[in-house]
Amino acid sequence: MQIESPPTDAGRPQPEGERRGLVIVHTGDGKGKSTAAFGLALRAFGRGKAVHIYQFMKVPSARFGEHRLFEKIGLPIEGLGDGFSWKSKDLEHSAQLARDGWARAAALIRAGEHFLVVLDEIMYPIRFGWLALDDVLACLRERPSHVHVVLTGRGAPEELVALADTVTEMTPIKHHFDAGVPAQRGIED
C-alpha cells in the first residue's frame, strides 16, 4: 500500500448549477445495489423527506431486515412481486405483478409528492420484457423536477445509463459465496 498525504484543499471546482431531482442507478454483478439505495432512503427519510420504496421481486409479505426496520420507523416499503423468477410457478402472473406494480410506482413518481422513490430490483422485470423500457424512461423524463428516483438491479440497459445522472456499477472482487459461505441473515436479508 502506498501512503498518501491528506488533501489540503477541495481539489475540484464547486458545481454552480441548480439542485434538482436526480436519476440514480446502482447496477453490476457485485453486492450492495439495494443496500446503497436503502442508505439513500434512510438519509432522505432522516431529513424528514417523503420516501417510498418499491421492491419488484420481493413478495408483499416479505420480512427481511430492511422491512422490519422500515416498518419500525415508518418508512414505506412495498414488495410488488412473487419472488425471483426461478421460484415462480407462473411467470405470466409474475409479469402481471410487475406491470401492476410499475403502474403504481409510475403514478406515485408522476404525482410529485415524494422526494425520493426507490425502484429496487426493477432491472429484472425490464430485462425479462415484463416492463417496457420506453415506459420507464418516459416516466423518468416526465417526473416532476424535484423528484429523485433510484433504480437497482444487474444489467442496467444502456438507454437508462445514458438518461441517469449518477450510475454506480458494483463490481465483485471477492465474494463469500465463492468460498462456500451461504447467505446470512442481517447481511443478505
C-alpha positions as CSV (number, residue, x, y, z in Angstrom):
1,M,0.0,0.0,0.0
2,Q,1.2,3.5,-0.9
3,I,0.8,6.1,1.9
4,E,-0.7,9.3,0.6
5,S,-0.6,12.8,2.0
6,P,-4.1,14.1,3.0
7,P,-5.5,16.7,0.7
8,T,-5.2,20.3,1.9
9,D,-7.8,21.8,-0.4
10,A,-11.1,20.7,-2.1
11,G,-9.2,19.7,-5.2
12,R,-12.1,20.3,-7.6
13,P,-14.3,23.2,-8.7
14,Q,-17.7,23.5,-6.9
15,P,-20.8,22.9,-9.0
16,E,-22.7,26.1,-9.9
17,G,-26.0,24.5,-11.3
18,E,-29.3,24.4,-9.6
19,R,-30.3,21.5,-7.4
20,R,-32.9,19.2,-9.0
21,G,-34.2,15.6,-8.8
22,L,-31.7,13.0,-9.8
23,V,-32.0,9.6,-11.5
24,I,-29.5,7.3,-9.8
25,V,-28.7,3.8,-11.0
26,H,-27.0,1.1,-8.9
27,T,-26.1,-1.8,-11.2
28,G,-23.5,-4.5,-11.7
29,D,-22.8,-8.0,-10.5
30,G,-21.4,-7.0,-7.1
31,K,-23.1,-6.9,-3.8
32,G,-24.5,-3.6,-2.5
33,K,-27.0,-2.3,-5.0
34,S,-30.1,-2.4,-2.8
35,T,-28.1,-1.6,0.3
36,A,-26.9,1.6,-1.3
37,A,-30.4,2.5,-2.3
38,F,-31.7,1.8,1.2
39,G,-28.9,4.0,2.6
40,L,-30.1,6.9,0.4
41,A,-33.7,6.3,1.5
42,L,-32.7,6.4,5.2
43,R,-30.7,9.6,4.6
44,A,-33.6,11.3,3.0
45,F,-36.1,10.0,5.5
46,G,-33.9,11.1,8.3
47,R,-34.1,14.6,6.9
48,G,-37.9,14.5,7.0
49,K,-38.4,13.9,3.3
50,A,-41.2,11.8,1.9
51,V,-39.7,8.5,0.6
52,H,-41.3,5.3,-0.8
53,I,-39.5,2.1,-1.7
54,Y,-40.9,-0.5,-4.2
55,Q,-39.3,-3.9,-4.5
56,F,-40.1,-5.5,-7.7
57,M,-39.0,-9.1,-6.9
58,K,-40.0,-9.3,-3.2
59,V,-43.4,-10.6,-2.1
60,P,-45.7,-8.1,-0.3
61,S,-45.4,-10.2,2.9
62,A,-41.5,-10.2,2.9
63,R,-40.0,-9.7,6.4
64,F,-36.3,-9.2,5.6
65,G,-34.2,-7.0,7.9
66,E,-35.0,-3.9,5.9
67,H,-38.7,-4.5,6.1
68,R,-38.6,-4.9,9.9
69,L,-36.6,-1.7,10.4
70,F,-38.5,0.4,7.9
71,E,-41.8,-0.7,9.5
72,K,-40.5,0.4,12.9
73,I,-39.5,3.9,11.7
74,G,-42.5,4.3,9.3
75,L,-40.6,4.3,6.0
76,P,-42.9,2.7,3.4
77,I,-41.6,-0.3,1.6
78,E,-43.7,-2.5,-0.7
79,G,-43.0,-5.9,-2.2
80,L,-44.6,-6.0,-5.7
81,G,-43.6,-9.4,-6.9
82,D,-43.8,-13.1,-6.1
83,G,-40.1,-13.8,-5.6
84,F,-37.3,-14.4,-8.0
85,S,-38.2,-16.0,-11.4
86,W,-36.7,-19.3,-10.7
87,K,-39.1,-19.7,-7.7
88,S,-42.2,-18.6,-9.7
89,K,-44.9,-21.2,-10.5
90,D,-46.4,-18.9,-13.1
91,L,-44.2,-16.4,-15.0
92,E,-47.1,-14.7,-16.7
93,H,-48.5,-14.0,-13.2
94,S,-45.1,-12.7,-12.2
95,A,-45.0,-10.4,-15.2
96,Q,-48.5,-9.1,-14.4
97,L,-47.5,-8.3,-10.9
98,A,-44.5,-6.3,-12.2
99,R,-46.8,-4.4,-14.6
100,D,-49.3,-3.7,-11.9
101,G,-46.5,-2.6,-9.5
102,W,-45.0,-0.4,-12.2
103,A,-48.3,1.3,-12.8
104,R,-48.5,2.2,-9.1
105,A,-44.8,3.3,-8.9
106,A,-45.1,5.4,-12.1
107,A,-48.3,7.2,-10.7
108,L,-46.5,7.9,-7.4
109,I,-43.4,9.3,-9.2
110,R,-45.5,11.5,-11.5
111,A,-47.7,12.8,-8.6
112,G,-44.6,14.6,-7.2
113,E,-45.5,14.1,-3.6
114,H,-42.3,12.2,-2.7
115,F,-38.7,13.5,-2.6
116,L,-37.3,10.0,-3.3
117,V,-38.7,6.9,-4.8
118,V,-36.6,3.7,-4.9
119,L,-37.3,1.1,-7.6
120,D,-35.4,-1.8,-6.1
121,E,-34.7,-4.7,-8.5
122,I,-36.5,-3.1,-11.4
123,M,-33.8,-4.2,-13.8
124,Y,-35.1,-7.7,-13.7
125,P,-38.6,-7.1,-15.0
126,I,-37.2,-4.7,-17.6
127,R,-34.7,-7.3,-18.8
128,F,-37.3,-10.1,-18.8
129,G,-39.5,-7.9,-21.0
130,W,-42.2,-7.7,-18.4
131,L,-41.9,-3.8,-18.3
132,A,-41.4,-1.7,-21.4
133,L,-38.1,0.2,-21.1
134,D,-39.6,3.1,-23.1
135,D,-42.4,3.5,-20.5
136,V,-39.8,3.6,-17.6
137,L,-37.7,6.1,-19.5
138,A,-40.7,8.3,-20.3
139,C,-41.8,8.3,-16.7
140,L,-38.3,9.3,-15.6
141,R,-38.1,12.1,-18.2
142,E,-41.6,13.4,-17.3
143,R,-41.3,13.2,-13.5
144,P,-41.6,16.5,-11.5
145,S,-38.2,18.2,-11.4
146,H,-37.8,17.8,-7.6
147,V,-38.3,14.0,-7.5
148,H,-35.3,11.8,-7.1
149,V,-35.5,8.2,-8.4
150,V,-33.1,5.3,-7.6
151,L,-33.2,2.2,-9.7
152,T,-31.3,-1.0,-8.8
153,G,-30.5,-4.4,-10.4
154,R,-28.0,-6.1,-12.6
155,G,-27.7,-5.3,-16.2
156,A,-29.0,-1.7,-16.4
157,P,-29.9,-1.1,-20.1
158,E,-27.6,1.4,-21.9
159,E,-30.6,3.8,-22.5
160,L,-31.2,4.0,-18.8
161,V,-27.5,4.5,-18.1
162,A,-27.5,7.4,-20.7
163,L,-30.5,9.0,-19.0
164,A,-29.3,8.7,-15.4
165,D,-27.5,11.5,-13.6
166,T,-25.4,9.1,-11.5
167,V,-24.6,5.5,-12.2
168,T,-22.6,3.2,-10.0
169,E,-21.6,-0.3,-11.1
170,M,-20.9,-2.7,-8.3
171,T,-18.0,-4.9,-9.3
172,P,-17.3,-8.0,-7.4
173,I,-13.7,-8.5,-6.4
174,K,-14.2,-11.3,-3.9
175,H,-17.5,-12.8,-2.6
176,H,-18.0,-15.2,0.3
177,F,-20.4,-17.4,-1.8
178,D,-17.3,-18.3,-3.9
179,A,-15.7,-19.7,-0.7
180,G,-18.9,-21.7,0.1
181,V,-20.2,-19.4,2.8
182,P,-24.0,-19.2,2.5
183,A,-26.2,-16.2,2.8
184,Q,-26.6,-14.9,6.3
185,R,-29.5,-13.1,8.0
186,G,-28.6,-9.5,8.5
187,I,-26.1,-9.4,5.6
188,E,-28.1,-10.7,2.6
189,D,-31.5,-10.3,4.1
